[in-house]
Amino acid sequence: MTTCRRCAALGLLLALASAAGAQGSNSSKDGLPPRPPSVTSQWLSTEIAGFGVEKEGEAFVARYSISLVPVAKLAADVFLEIKFENPANKAEPFVVTQLMKKDDERAMLGSPAITSMKCGLFRAEVNIYDSDKKEKLLGVHTQMVRSTYDLSKVKKQKDLESPSKC
């Protein structure tokens, strides 16, 4: 099982960015697609989703971060398999798994480091299974996530301060 050590920090950053961005326009005047809405499916609701960008070594990398809450109290544990679209190769998504216990209030998942990304919308698809054997698919939850950074244009920390680096 893959865990996300930075999810809590990224989640907080995303929440702050989302709150600040909520005051701005949702139009595409900046050349970006509109911010996608949070999705509610049969099993899950997206609390927040986005990208965090940070310096790792000499390069800047991005990571997906998504917080999911159950729509209703879970009757049993479920196994989440999330496929984060790989911006460099759509045919090879980043796959992260996590057990969501029936008493969990939320699941926070994050992707491995992404070294090449352009601005745009990217898919995060969560398959919900009855166990880690993945024999019975209970449902699918799909959330689009917007990137406002072209990592090839992020050279220094100050570049992250602008609302969009496309």
trRosetta pair geometry for C-beta under 8 A, 3 or more apart (Angstrom, degrees):
i j d omega theta_ij theta_ji phi_ij phi_ji
1 97 5.5 -103 -128 95 67 95
1 98 6.1 94 -166 -106 109 45
1 99 6.5 -51 -114 -8 148 91
1 132 8.0 -79 -74 -113 101 135
2 96 4.7 -99 74 -142 133 81
2 97 6.1 103 23 42 88 64
2 98 7.3 -76 68 -63 68 80
3 98 7.4 100 -100 -104 58 103
4 7 3.6 78 110 -41 121 111
4 10 7.8 -67 161 30 124 131
4 65 7.3 144 173 -119 152 83
4 96 7.5 28 -53 -165 105 148
4 108 6.2 -117 67 122 128 89
4 109 5.9 139 -16 -155 139 32
4 110 3.4 119 -134 27 138 105
6 9 5.2 -61 -165 50 69 110
6 10 5.2 67 136 -24 91 107
6 52 7.1 -142 139 78 124 154
6 63 6.8 76 82 78 133 161
6 65 7.7 -96 109 -91 89 123
6 110 6.1 -91 71 82 87 178
7 10 5.6 -60 -138 44 28 108
7 11 5.7 35 159 -27 66 108
7 65 5.7 157 -133 -141 67 103
7 67 7.7 132 175 -78 107 85
7 108 3.9 131 155 139 137 118
7 109 6.8 35 -110 -32 138 2
7 110 4.6 -149 -82 -27 88 117
8 11 5.6 -51 -144 33 26 115
8 12 6.6 26 155 -17 60 103
8 108 6.7 88 -67 114 56 170
9 12 5.8 -54 -152 35 31 110
9 13 6.4 30 151 -16 65 107
9 52 7.8 86 109 -135 86 163
10 13 5.5 -55 -147 40 34 112
10 14 6.0 35 154 -20 68 107
10 50 7.9 -164 166 78 97 92
10 52 4.0 -104 -130 -31 104 148
10 63 6.5 -88 -103 88 155 115
10 65 3.8 -169 126 -76 131 160
10 110 6.1 103 43 -101 154 132
11 14 5.7 -54 -144 38 29 111
11 15 6.3 32 154 -22 63 105
11 48 6.4 117 -150 75 78 129
11 65 5.9 -142 -66 158 62 129
11 67 5.3 76 -126 -53 121 126
11 108 5.7 -60 -58 -134 138 131
12 15 5.7 -52 -147 33 31 112
12 16 6.5 28 154 -15 64 105
13 16 5.8 -57 -150 38 31 109
13 17 6.1 28 154 -16 66 109
13 52 5.7 84 79 -111 141 111
14 17 5.6 -55 -142 41 32 110
14 18 5.9 34 156 -23 66 107
14 48 5.1 138 120 150 122 127
14 49 7.4 -116 -176 129 150 6
14 50 4.2 165 -131 42 116 127
14 52 6.8 -86 -54 -64 94 93
14 65 5.8 -154 -32 84 143 124
15 18 5.7 -53 -144 36 27 112
15 19 6.3 28 155 -19 62 106
15 48 5.7 -77 -79 -91 73 169
16 19 5.8 -54 -146 36 30 109
16 20 6.3 25 155 -14 64 107
17 20 5.8 -57 -146 41 30 108
17 21 5.8 26 156 -16 67 114
17 50 6.6 173 78 159 133 171
18 21 5.7 -57 -138 44 27 109
18 22 6.2 43 155 -39 62 99
18 48 6.0 -118 -25 -135 158 114
18 50 7.0 -146 -60 -41 102 142
19 22 5.7 -41 -150 14 28 118
20 23 6.5 -55 -176 22 39 108
20 24 7.7 28 138 -12 65 105
21 24 5.3 -55 -158 33 53 112
21 35 7.0 125 140 -74 131 152
21 163 7.8 135 -103 -151 92 108
24 163 7.3 128 -89 -153 168 150
25 29 6.2 32 92 16 148 122
26 34 5.0 47 160 -152 85 102
26 35 5.4 -87 -138 28 92 99
27 34 6.6 -33 -121 -92 20 97
28 31 6.6 34 171 -137 86 3
28 32 5.7 -146 -136 75 79 46
28 33 5.9 -20 -99 -119 123 23
28 34 5.9 -83 -53 -51 89 67
30 163 7.4 -97 -119 106 159 113
30 164 5.1 134 168 1 137 164
30 166 7.4 115 148 28 95 133
31 119 7.6 61 111 109 99 152
31 164 7.8 149 54 150 96 153
31 166 6.0 -159 90 95 122 145
32 119 5.8 -96 -105 169 96 124
32 120 7.6 -154 -144 -88 77 34
32 146 6.8 79 172 -171 121 122
32 148 6.1 -20 -101 -112 156 80
32 164 6.3 -135 -34 -127 132 139
32 166 6.5 -175 -70 -38 95 158
33 36 7.8 21 119 -51 114 83
33 120 6.6 56 5 -148 115 55
33 121 5.2 -40 58 -35 147 112
33 146 6.5 -145 73 -116 94 114
35 146 5.6 -104 -121 10 57 152
36 39 7.9 -17 147 -41 110 96
36 121 6.4 94 -39 -130 124 120
36 143 7.3 143 112 -178 134 67
36 144 3.9 157 -75 81 172 107
36 145 7.1 -87 41 -75 129 20
36 146 6.0 166 4 -36 89 101
38 45 6.9 52 148 173 111 80
38 46 4.2 -149 -159 83 88 100
38 47 7.1 22 -148 -131 144 3
38 48 7.2 -52 -97 -87 126 33
38 49 7.1 147 -111 10 81 101
38 143 7.3 -11 -145 -132 52 116
39 45 7.3 -159 103 -145 48 51
39 46 5.1 59 45 4 69 118
39 141 6.7 154 105 -173 121 85
39 142 6.6 -37 102 83 174 54
39 143 5.0 -151 23 -96 120 77
39 144 7.9 101 -34 14 124 70
40 44 7.5 -150 -144 107 51 44
40 45 4.2 -5 -110 -109 85 92
40 46 7.4 -123 -67 17 50 69
40 71 6.4 102 -167 -100 99 112
41 44 5.6 19 49 53 100 71
41 45 7.5 -168 24 -77 59 48
41 71 7.4 -125 78 -44 51 132
41 139 6.3 151 138 159 124 126
41 140 7.1 -123 -161 95 158 46
41 141 4.2 -145 17 -107 146 81
41 142 7.5 100 -67 20 134 59
42 71 6.9 -122 154 19 28 155
42 139 5.0 -138 65 -127 114 148
43 70 6.7 -57 170 -139 67 74
43 71 6.0 -173 170 9 15 110
43 78 7.4 168 -171 -164 138 177
43 128 5.1 -49 83 -3 168 175
43 138 6.5 84 -73 119 146 113
43 139 4.4 162 -12 63 125 149
43 141 6.3 -104 64 -53 98 117
44 68 4.6 -11 -169 -173 128 116
44 69 6.9 137 -157 70 72 36
44 70 6.3 -59 -103 -108 62 39
44 71 6.3 -117 -77 -29 10 87
44 126 6.5 -17 40 86 157 148
44 128 7.0 175 -21 -67 115 137
44 139 7.8 171 3 102 89 129
44 141 4.4 -25 56 -85 119 161
45 68 7.0 145 70 -158 39 65
45 69 5.3 -26 62 64 93 88
45 70 7.8 35 15 127 84 9
45 71 5.6 112 -29 -84 99 75
46 49 5.3 -35 -170 -25 128 115
46 66 6.5 -62 -137 -164 100 101
46 67 7.3 101 -167 76 59 59
46 68 6.1 -41 -103 -101 50 71
46 141 7.6 159 -52 165 89 120
46 143 4.7 104 -75 -103 148 141
47 67 4.0 -55 62 104 116 105
47 68 6.6 -165 2 -94 91 15
47 69 5.2 82 -54 -15 111 106
47 106 6.3 -17 -13 -130 149 131
48 65 7.8 -3 111 114 96 94
48 66 7.3 -170 95 -144 53 45
48 67 4.9 29 46 36 82 112
49 64 7.4 -11 -167 -170 88 92
49 65 7.1 179 -144 92 47 55
49 66 4.3 9 -110 -112 92 87
49 67 7.4 -147 -66 27 60 62
49 124 6.4 -149 -153 30 139 149
49 143 5.1 151 -34 143 169 139
49 145 4.8 -107 142 -100 113 102
50 64 7.8 170 98 -150 26 55
50 65 6.2 -13 65 59 67 91
50 145 6.2 174 -104 -159 26 103
50 146 7.3 -26 -123 59 75 70
51 62 4.7 -3 -176 -172 120 116
51 63 6.8 148 -154 71 68 36
51 64 6.1 -45 -98 -96 71 45
51 65 7.2 139 -115 15 22 83
51 114 7.9 -62 -141 43 119 136
51 117 7.6 174 -145 146 158 164
51 145 6.7 117 -41 153 85 119
51 147 5.2 31 0 -107 151 81
51 148 7.9 -171 52 24 117 69
51 149 7.0 -128 100 30 138 113
52 62 6.9 153 78 -155 41 62
52 63 5.3 -16 58 58 92 91
52 65 5.6 41 -11 -11 108 128
53 60 5.7 24 178 174 103 110
53 61 7.1 178 -147 90 63 33
53 62 4.9 -30 -94 -96 78 77
53 149 5.6 21 -60 24 151 172
53 151 7.4 -172 -131 -102 122 90
53 154 6.5 -100 172 -146 144 172
53 160 5.8 -164 86 -115 121 120
54 60 7.0 179 95 -149 21 73
54 61 6.5 -22 64 60 69 77
54 63 7.7 -11 19 6 103 108
55 59 7.3 167 -150 95 64 29
55 60 5.5 -47 -94 -95 60 68
55 61 7.9 110 -134 16 17 74
55 157 6.6 -58 -33 -77 128 89
56 59 6.3 -23 66 73 77 76
56 60 7.4 110 18 -132 74 22
56 61 4.8 -12 18 11 126 122
56 113 6.1 -61 25 -123 166 147
59 115 6.4 18 138 -139 147 98
60 151 5.8 -163 92 -152 100 92
60 154 4.4 -71 61 111 159 123
60 155 7.8 -112 -7 -83 125 12
60 159 8.0 -97 -46 72 165 125
60 160 7.7 -175 -140 -62 143 113
61 113 4.0 -10 172 -163 149 105
61 114 6.0 141 -172 60 82 47
61 115 5.6 -40 -112 -88 92 59
61 151 7.4 24 -116 -135 29 141
62 113 7.5 118 60 -161 36 58
62 114 4.5 -35 68 63 86 109
62 117 5.2 -41 30 20 142 154
62 147 7.0 26 -168 -128 164 119
62 149 6.6 170 -80 74 132 129
62 151 6.2 -119 -19 -74 109 121
63 110 5.2 25 158 -178 119 107
63 111 5.2 -174 -159 63 71 80
63 112 7.3 -129 -119 119 96 15
63 113 6.1 -52 -74 -101 94 46
63 114 6.5 165 -83 6 40 91
64 84 4.7 -158 13 -133 156 140
64 94 7.5 172 18 67 125 135
64 109 7.8 -3 111 114 103 84
64 110 6.1 170 87 -151 64 53
64 111 4.0 65 34 -5 98 117
64 114 7.6 73 -23 -22 78 131
64 122 7.7 -118 -89 99 118 130
64 124 6.1 152 -170 -89 147 126
64 145 6.2 82 -131 101 103 173
65 108 7.2 -5 -169 -173 88 93
65 109 7.6 168 -149 89 44 46
65 110 4.8 -9 -100 -102 71 94
65 111 7.9 -110 -57 11 45 76
66 82 7.2 -177 54 -151 138 157
66 108 7.4 171 87 -150 45 50
66 109 5.4 -12 60 61 91 89
66 110 7.6 168 19 -81 64 47
66 124 5.6 163 -54 150 153 164
66 143 6.4 139 -134 69 135 149
66 145 7.3 -97 -77 -80 108 132
67 106 5.6 3 -175 177 93 131
67 107 7.4 164 -154 82 48 45
67 108 5.0 -14 -103 -102 78 80
68 80 7.5 157 60 -124 151 155
68 100 8.0 -66 91 -97 116 146
68 106 6.3 152 79 -161 43 75
68 107 4.8 -12 60 57 99 93
68 108 7.8 -179 22 -79 68 34
68 109 7.3 10 3 7 109 106
68 126 6.8 59 -81 -69 160 171
68 141 7.0 97 -132 111 135 159
69 105 6.6 -23 -130 158 96 62
69 106 4.8 -41 -88 -100 76 85
69 107 8.0 179 -79 18 32 67
70 73 6.7 91 107 -109 139 17
70 74 5.3 -112 -120 -44 161 92
70 100 7.5 149 -60 154 107 137
70 104 7.6 114 -18 86 116 83
73 102 7.4 49 170 176 78 85
74 77 7.1 73 137 -94 139 22
74 78 6.2 -121 -143 -10 138 107
74 100 7.0 156 -52 122 165 104
74 101 7.8 163 74 132 142 35
74 102 4.1 -139 95 -134 105 66
74 103 7.8 -104 55 -37 104 27
74 104 7.6 17 19 45 136 82
75 102 6.6 -75 104 -133 14 126
76 102 5.5 -71 -152 -74 11 124
76 130 7.4 23 95 -154 130 81
77 99 6.0 1 180 -178 121 99
77 100 6.6 162 -160 86 68 51
77 101 5.0 -34 -107 -123 99 47
77 102 5.4 -84 -62 -33 52 80
77 131 7.9 65 96 -102 100 64
78 99 7.8 160 85 -159 38 56
78 100 5.1 -11 64 61 85 103
78 102 8.0 103 -9 -79 76 65
78 128 5.3 -3 170 -169 134 94
78 129 6.7 145 -172 71 78 42
78 130 6.7 -58 -123 -114 70 30
78 138 6.5 -78 -135 31 122 151
79 97 6.8 -5 179 -168 93 106
79 98 7.8 167 -158 87 54 37
79 99 5.8 -32 -106 -105 68 65
79 100 7.5 -177 -91 20 18 77
79 128 7.5 139 72 -162 50 46
79 129 4.4 -30 66 69 102 99
79 130 7.2 3 17 81 98 19
79 131 5.6 52 -15 169 131 14
79 132 4.8 173 -115 -74 150 54
79 134 6.9 -105 95 -74 138 71
80 97 6.6 158 88 -155 60 54
80 98 4.9 -11 60 62 108 82
80 99 7.5 178 19 -94 80 14
80 100 5.5 62 -21 -20 114 112
80 107 5.9 114 5 153 160 167
80 109 7.1 -124 117 -59 135 143
80 126 5.6 -25 -160 -163 100 107
80 127 7.4 143 -158 74 48 52
80 128 6.1 -17 -102 -104 68 65
80 129 7.8 -173 -76 24 22 78
81 95 6.5 -8 -175 -166 92 99
81 96 7.7 161 -156 83 47 41
81 97 5.0 -16 -103 -101 69 88
81 126 7.2 144 74 -157 44 54
81 127 4.5 -14 62 58 99 102
81 129 6.7 37 -4 -5 107 116
81 134 6.9 22 -26 -101 144 124
82 95 7.2 159 83 -151 48 50
82 96 5.1 -15 61 63 99 90
82 97 7.5 176 19 -85 69 36
82 98 7.7 6 -1 13 108 100
82 109 5.3 113 20 133 154 161
82 124 6.1 -2 -173 -177 110 91
82 125 6.9 158 -153 82 59 42
82 126 4.7 -22 -98 -99 84 76
82 127 7.7 -169 -79 21 34 65
83 93 4.0 52 -177 118 93 154
83 94 7.3 145 -159 71 48 45
83 95 5.5 -16 -102 -98 71 76
83 123 7.8 4 102 115 90 98
83 124 7.4 166 81 -155 49 44
83 125 4.8 -11 56 60 98 95
83 126 7.9 -169 19 -76 65 32
83 127 7.5 45 -10 -10 101 100
84 93 5.8 156 69 -175 41 96
84 94 4.3 -18 60 61 105 101
84 95 7.8 -162 21 -73 74 28
84 96 6.9 32 -10 4 109 108
84 111 4.3 -68 42 -88 168 129
84 122 7.4 34 -178 142 76 120
84 123 7.9 166 -155 97 36 56
84 124 5.3 -7 -108 -111 68 83
85 90 6.0 -14 -159 -126 97 74
85 93 5.7 -56 -103 -113 30 99
85 122 4.3 -153 65 -172 123 91
85 123 4.3 89 -38 51 126 76
85 124 7.1 -99 0 -65 83 47
86 89 4.9 -12 104 62 127 68
86 90 6.5 -165 61 -88 78 24
86 91 8.0 -53 52 53 120 41
86 92 5.2 -18 24 88 155 72
86 93 5.3 -162 -17 -113 90 34
86 94 5.8 124 -77 -26 89 79
86 114 7.5 -178 -143 -121 63 107
87 114 6.2 72 23 -172 113 133
87 116 6.4 -154 94 105 106 71
87 117 4.3 83 61 -116 165 74
87 118 6.5 177 -179 24 127 70
87 120 7.9 138 -129 59 110 112
87 122 6.1 -61 -77 -98 89 136
87 147 7.4 6 -88 -12 143 161
88 114 7.7 178 -11 -161 104 90
88 115 7.8 6 -41 67 142 76
88 116 4.5 71 -78 77 116 120
88 117 7.6 -78 -44 -73 80 55
89 92 4.5 14 109 36 119 102
90 93 7.5 5 -169 -65 42 78
93 125 7.9 -45 -145 37 168 103
94 111 4.6 75 103 -151 151 109
94 112 5.5 -152 -146 29 132 93
94 114 7.6 -98 -35 -77 146 96
96 109 5.4 146 107 -171 136 114
96 110 7.3 165 -117 75 171 35
96 111 6.3 -131 -31 -103 133 52
96 112 7.9 176 -71 -24 108 76
97 132 7.3 83 169 -128 140 95
98 107 5.7 145 105 -163 139 121
98 109 5.8 -138 -6 -90 141 107
99 132 6.9 -46 -81 -61 100 108
100 104 5.1 -117 -168 52 74 145
100 107 4.7 -65 -97 -66 112 129
101 104 4.7 115 57 -28 76 101
104 107 6.3 53 139 -63 143 76
111 114 6.5 28 110 -40 131 103
114 117 5.2 53 134 -46 124 122
114 151 7.5 -163 115 -43 89 152
115 151 6.9 -178 171 128 36 160
116 151 6.2 -142 -127 59 27 131
116 152 7.5 29 -136 -52 73 94
117 147 5.7 -123 158 -160 121 163
117 149 6.7 50 98 94 111 87
117 150 7.1 -154 104 -135 62 37
117 151 4.9 79 46 -13 80 114
118 147 7.2 114 99 94 36 135
118 150 4.9 8 -133 -115 57 89
118 151 7.9 -88 -67 15 36 75
118 152 7.9 -7 -88 12 73 107
118 166 7.7 69 -179 -138 73 84
119 147 5.5 -152 -130 101 41 88
119 148 6.0 24 -126 -140 102 26
119 149 6.6 156 -81 54 79 15
119 150 5.4 -54 -24 -53 85 84
119 164 7.2 42 -113 -166 140 101
119 165 7.9 -179 -67 82 112 53
119 166 3.8 -11 -27 -111 153 113
120 146 7.4 -129 129 -143 23 64
120 147 6.0 7 48 49 50 99
121 144 4.8 -2 -173 -178 114 116
121 145 7.0 140 -157 69 61 37
121 146 5.6 -33 -97 -95 68 67
121 147 7.8 -171 -83 15 21 76
122 144 7.1 141 69 -160 31 65
122 145 5.2 -34 67 65 85 90
122 146 7.8 158 19 -92 75 20
122 147 6.3 43 -5 -19 116 109
123 142 6.4 -26 -159 -162 99 101
123 143 7.8 136 -158 78 52 43
123 144 6.1 -37 -97 -104 57 64
123 145 7.6 164 -94 18 8 84
124 142 7.2 152 82 -156 52 51
124 143 4.8 -19 65 67 104 91
124 144 7.6 169 20 -99 78 15
124 145 5.5 54 -15 -19 114 120
125 140 6.5 -12 -172 -170 95 103
125 141 7.4 155 -159 82 48 49
125 142 4.9 -10 -108 -105 77 84
125 143 8.0 -177 -79 27 37 60
126 140 6.9 152 81 -160 56 51
126 141 4.2 -10 59 60 110 98
126 142 7.4 -161 23 -73 70 38
126 143 7.6 30 -7 4 105 99
127 134 7.7 42 122 -137 131 108
127 137 6.0 -62 -169 -133 104 104
127 139 8.0 168 -157 92 45 42
127 140 5.8 -21 -104 -105 59 79
128 137 7.2 95 71 -166 55 63
128 138 4.6 -67 109 66 98 103
128 139 4.6 2 49 59 123 80
128 140 7.0 -155 13 -76 85 29
128 141 6.7 61 -31 -7 113 102
129 132 7.4 122 92 -87 131 21
129 133 7.7 -157 155 66 136 54
129 134 4.7 -74 -117 -114 163 58
129 135 7.5 107 -165 37 116 45
129 136 6.3 125 -157 76 76 57
129 137 5.9 -48 -96 -103 75 47
129 138 6.3 158 -117 2 18 92
130 135 7.2 -50 53 63 107 82
130 136 4.4 13 8 70 122 113
130 138 5.9 119 -55 -48 75 112
131 134 7.4 -114 84 -38 62 33
131 135 7.0 7 53 24 102 94
131 136 7.6 59 19 38 83 93
134 137 7.5 23 -169 -71 74 75
137 140 7.3 6 175 -52 118 87
148 163 6.9 -66 163 151 147 60
148 164 4.6 -98 -179 -115 105 74
148 165 6.9 89 132 28 74 65
148 166 6.8 -84 -172 -45 54 103
149 153 7.5 -152 -169 62 71 99
149 154 5.9 12 -169 -45 119 129
149 160 7.6 -8 -100 -115 136 73
149 164 7.7 -156 -72 -158 50 49
149 165 4.7 21 -124 61 72 106
149 166 7.3 -135 -122 -69 16 64
150 153 4.6 57 83 10 99 112
150 154 7.5 171 86 -18 51 86
150 165 6.1 -130 34 120 71 80
150 166 5.4 102 -18 -130 107 45
151 154 5.4 -54 -146 29 46 113
153 159 6.9 -177 130 -169 75 138
153 165 5.1 -175 97 163 118 100
153 166 7.5 149 34 -129 154 8
154 159 4.6 172 -134 105 64 138
154 160 6.5 49 -140 -65 119 78
154 165 5.7 72 -71 134 88 159
155 159 5.9 108 38 -29 63 147
156 159 5.5 117 61 -9 61 100
157 160 5.9 -50 -171 21 48 113
157 161 7.8 55 140 -29 66 96
158 161 5.6 -40 -166 10 50 119
159 162 6.7 -43 -170 16 45 106
159 165 5.6 67 167 -112 95 144
160 165 7.3 -56 -99 -27 39 142
162 165 5.7 113 72 -67 114 82
